[in-house]
Amino acid sequence: QVQLVESGGGLVQAGGSLRLSCAASGRTFSSYAMAWFRQAPGKEREFVAAISWSGGNTYIADSVKGRFTISRDNAKNMVYLQMNSLKPEDTAVYYCNAPLPIGAKWTWGQGTQVTVSS
């Protein structure tokens, strides 16, 4: 079982930037694609961005394309989400996990809160 700890969230004004980090325990981390998800109040958790196990391929949701970038460092067991040009609608709790066709592979971490003020 891999444990996930997200960090880097905070309160930022619209147009600002944040960099989220996800620390993963376990030796199998580098074997899996990883993704960021987010859940806004009263809404279901949604996919944001994914990266292949090698880091060579990424997929970004249309809602954040051109503003968010996902990256990883397998040597450090870390995944990152660089968020630029933030909008109030980006306000949510952000989570990382290994994506499955439905849901995710591991137990969810506590997430990190991102709040964007207008």
C-alpha positions in Angstrom: 0.0 0.0 0.0 1.3 3.4 -0.9 0.6 6.4 1.4 0.0 9.8 -0.1 0.6 13.2 1.5 -0.4 16.3 -0.4 0.8 19.8 0.4 1.3 23.3 -1.0 -2.2 24.6 -1.0 -3.3 27.9 0.3 -5.2 31.1 -0.3 -4.3 33.0 -3.4 -5.9 35.8 -5.5 -7.2 35.2 -8.9 -4.4 35.2 -11.4 -1.9 33.9 -8.9 0.1 30.7 -8.8 0.6 27.7 -6.5 2.7 24.6 -6.7 1.2 21.5 -5.1 3.4 18.6 -4.0 2.5 14.9 -3.4 4.8 12.7 -1.4 4.3 9.0 -1.9 5.7 6.2 0.2 6.6 2.8 -1.1 9.0 1.4 -3.7 6.3 0.8 -6.3 5.5 4.4 -6.8 7.6 4.8 -9.9 5.8 1.9 -11.6 2.5 3.8 -11.8 1.0 6.6 -13.7 -0.1 9.4 -11.2 -2.8 12.0 -11.3 -4.2 15.0 -9.5 -7.9 15.2 -8.7 -9.9 17.9 -7.0 -13.2 18.1 -5.1 -15.1 21.4 -4.7 -17.7 21.8 -2.0 -20.9 20.0 -2.9 -19.4 18.5 -6.0 -17.9 15.1 -7.0 -14.2 14.6 -7.2 -12.9 15.3 -10.7 -9.8 14.5 -12.7 -7.3 17.4 -13.2 -4.1 16.0 -14.7 -2.2 12.8 -15.2 1.4 11.8 -15.9 2.8 8.5 -17.1 5.1 6.4 -14.9 8.2 7.7 -16.8 7.0 11.3 -16.9 7.1 11.2 -20.7 3.4 11.7 -21.2 0.9 14.0 -19.6 -2.8 14.5 -19.9 -4.5 17.7 -18.7 -8.2 18.3 -18.3 -9.7 20.9 -20.6 -10.8 23.0 -17.7 -7.2 23.7 -16.7 -5.3 23.1 -19.9 -2.8 25.9 -20.6 -2.7 26.9 -16.9 -1.7 23.7 -15.0 1.3 21.5 -15.5 2.0 18.1 -13.9 5.4 16.7 -13.3 7.1 14.0 -11.2 10.4 13.0 -9.7 10.6 9.3 -9.3 13.9 9.5 -7.4 12.1 11.5 -4.7 8.8 9.7 -4.9 7.1 13.1 -5.7 4.4 14.4 -8.0 3.8 18.1 -8.6 1.1 20.3 -9.9 2.1 23.8 -11.0 -1.0 26.0 -11.2 -0.9 29.3 -12.9 -3.5 31.9 -13.7 -5.7 30.6 -11.0 -9.5 31.2 -11.1 -12.1 31.2 -8.3 -13.5 28.0 -9.9 -10.3 26.3 -9.1 -11.1 26.4 -5.4 -11.2 22.8 -4.2 -9.4 20.2 -2.1 -6.7 18.7 -4.3 -5.6 15.1 -4.1 -3.1 12.8 -5.9 -3.4 9.1 -6.6 -2.8 6.5 -9.2 -5.7 6.6 -11.6 -7.8 3.6 -12.5 -10.5 3.4 -15.2 -12.9 4.1 -12.4 -11.6 5.7 -9.2 -8.0 5.4 -8.0 -5.7 2.7 -6.8 -4.7 3.7 -3.2 -6.4 5.1 -0.2 -6.9 8.8 -0.5 -4.7 11.2 1.4 -6.0 14.2 3.3 -5.7 16.5 0.3 -4.6 20.1 0.3 -7.0 23.0 0.2 -6.7 25.6 -2.6 -8.8 28.7 -2.3 -8.8 31.3 -5.0 -10.3 34.7 -4.2 -11.8 37.0 -6.8 
